[in-house]
Amino acid sequence: MAQDKEEAAGGAAQANNPLANMTALNFHNYYMPKLSDAQNDAYLNTSWIRFAKPFSSGKLLLRASVPLSTVAIPDPSGVVNSENGLGDINAFVSYNFISKANATVGIGPMISAPTASADALGTGKWQAGLAFVAFVVKAPQFQLGGLVTWQTSIGGDADRADTNNAAIQPFYFWQLGKGTYLRGAPIWYFDIENESYVVPIGLGIGKVIKVGNTVFNCFIEPQYSMLHEGTQPQIQLFTGINLQFLNP
């Protein structure tokens, strides 16, 4: 019975492993109803569609992310207008140089394309950089990890500002049993070019359910920004559904 519980906890843990040796499709949404240094009716909302595919027996992982955004912030006259549409698509390839039962660590190149349908939804720049990701199983009930990315502009619209930014996403999961878990996966974003940043914390709850050869992982996670500089989210709600497709 104890072994069964540990195996169940381990399966729930792998449902949150971004480097798991399984094809995955994720639907994430960030709703940001309150922004710092902005009018009360300013807000942001970004939905992400993310696809991950392992290769070479799990040693390589490709992850592509497509954002669909709503940006409602003041223009120079102070009027809040909204833009909706496609943002900048990005992708990275991770080489997993550590791949053990209790630890997976990878690093690789990252690229972003200027695919935004409006100026407010993207940078107008091709960007390139690096991604580093780690997932550590401290115990069947507790997992830690993080995703660190850095990228800078390498081309694109000469009239748009250059970019240089980094993001750190720590994540932590505490398995409560029967597929239910507590979680946090805030993104600490640093706009090095413009000297602005946001550092949120998050605590939410999720549920993992296996149906046939598909693992469904649903969660909701409120986040609050401890530190910020510039127009940044003060409060945001992170929700999502992750799907992992097991080999039949």
N, C-alpha and C positions, 0 to 999 in steps of 0.2 A: 504494500500500500504506500509506504514512504517513497519507494522508487517510482511508482506511478505519479505521485505528486511532483517529484523532482523533474520527471520527463515532461509533464504538463507545463510546469513553470519554465522549463528550458524552451519548449515550443513557443510559449508566449513571448519569451525574451527574444527569440530569433525573428518574431514578427516585427520587432522594432530595430532590427539590425540592418543599417543601410548597405552593408557589404555582404549580406546573406547571399549564398549561392543559389538564388532563385530569381526568375523573372518577376518584376513587380510593376504595378501601375498604381500611382497615388493621385488622389484628388484632395488638394489642400486649399483652405481659404483663410485669409487674414482680413478681419474687419477692424478698422481703426477709426472709431467715432470721435476721438478727441486728439488734436494735435497741439504741440507746444508752439508758442509764438505765432498763432494763427487764430482767426475768428472762430467763434463757437460753431458755426455751421460748416466749417471745413472738415473734410473727412477723406479717408482713403479706403479702398477695398481691392485686394488682389487675390485672384484665384490662380492656383498653379496646377497644371497637369504634368506629372513627372513619370517618366518611363525608365526603368533600369533593367539591363540585360547583362548577365555574366557570360564570359567567354573563357576559353582555355581552362576548363574544369574549375572555374571560379577564381583564377588568378587575376583576370582582368574583368573590370566592370565598367560598362558605359551607362551614364545617366544623363538624360536630356530633360530640360524643364521648359515649359511653355507658360508664360504668364498672361492672364486676361485681367485688365486693371480698370478701375474707376478712380480718377483723381479729381477731387473737388477742393481746390485751394484758391486763395485770393490772387487776382491778377494785379498788375502794378497800380490800378485805380482802387483796389480794395474790394472789388466785386468777385464773389465766389462763383466760378463757372466749373462745370464738370466735363471731363473727357472720358470716353469709354472705348476700349479696344484692346488690341494685341500689344504686348510689351516686347522687350528684347529677349529672344530665345537664347538659352545658354546650355552648355553641355560640358562634361568632363569624363575622362577615362582614368580609372584608378588601377594601379598595379598593386595587388595585395601581397606585399613582401612578408607579412606575418599572417598566417591563416591557420589558427589553432582552434580547438573546441572552446577555449575560454578567452580568446583574443583574436581580433582581426584588425589589421592596420594596412592602409593603402595610401598611395600618393600618385599624382599624375597631372597632366596638363588640362587647362580649362579654357574655354573660348565662349564669347558672347557675340551675337550677331545683332546689328541694328535693324531689327524687324518691326519696331514699334509703328503703329498706325497713326500716331500723332506725336508731336515733339514732347508733349508733357508726359508721355507714357514710356519714354526711353531716352537713351543718351545720344543717339545718332552716331555712335562710334562702334567700330570693331574693337573688342577688348580681348586680351589674352592674359593668362596667369597660371596659377597652380591651385590644386585642391589637395588637402590632407584630411583623411578621415580615419577614425579609430572607434572600435566597439569592444568593450571589455566586460566579461561576465564575472563579476566579483563573487557571486553566489547565485544559485538558482532563483533567488528572490530579488536580487539587486544587480542592475547593470548600469554602466557608465560609458560615456563616449563623447565624441565631438567631431564637428566638421569645421575646418578652417579653410577659407578661400581668400585669394588675393588676385586682383586683375587690374590692368591699366590699359588705356587706349593705345591702339597701334595703327589706327587709320579711321576713315569714315568722313563725315561731314566736317569740312574745315571751318565752318562757321559755328560749330558747336564746341562747347568747352571740353578740354581734355579731362580724362577720368583717371583716378587712382584710388581704389577702395579695397577694403578688407572686411571680412565677416567671420565671426567666431560663433559657432552654434554648439554650446554644451548640451548634452542630453543625459537624462537620468530617469531610470524606471524602477519602480518598486512593485513587484508582483504580489497581489493580495490573495490570489488563488482563484480557480475556476475561470481563468482568462481575464479577470479584472485587474487593473493595475493603476497606480498613480504615476504621473509623468511630468516632465518639464523639458522643453526644447526651445528656449528663446534664442533669437538671433541678435548678437551684439554687432552692430554695423558701424563702420568707421569710414567716413568719406575723407580720406587723407588730402585730396586735392582742395577741398573747401573747408577743411578743419571743422567738420561737424560730425556728430556721433549720436548713437542711442544704445543704451544698455538696459534691456528689460530683464525681468525675472518672470518665471511662469510656473504654475502648478495646476495640473488638470487630472482628468481621469479617462481611462480608455477600457475597451473591451475587445478581446480577441475571440473570434469564432471560426471554427473550421467547418466548411461545407464542401464535401467531396474532396477534390484536389485543390481547392482555393481557400486561403486563409484571409478572412476579413478582419481588419483592425480599425475600429472606429474610436474617435476621441474628441474631446473638447478641452481647451486649455486657455483660461484667462491669463493675460500677461500685463505687467505694469512696469513702466520705464523708471528705473532708479536714477539714471543719469541721462542727460540729453543736452545737446547743443544744436541750435538751429531749429527749423521746422521738422519735428519728428513726432512719431506716435507716442502719446502718453499712456493710453490704454488701448489694448487690442485683444481680440478674441480669435484664437487659432483653433480651427476645426478641420477634421479630415477623415478620409477613408483610405486606408492602404490595402491593396490586394497583392498577395503573393501566390504565385501559381506553382504548386508542387509538381515534381515529376511523377507521372502516373506509374 
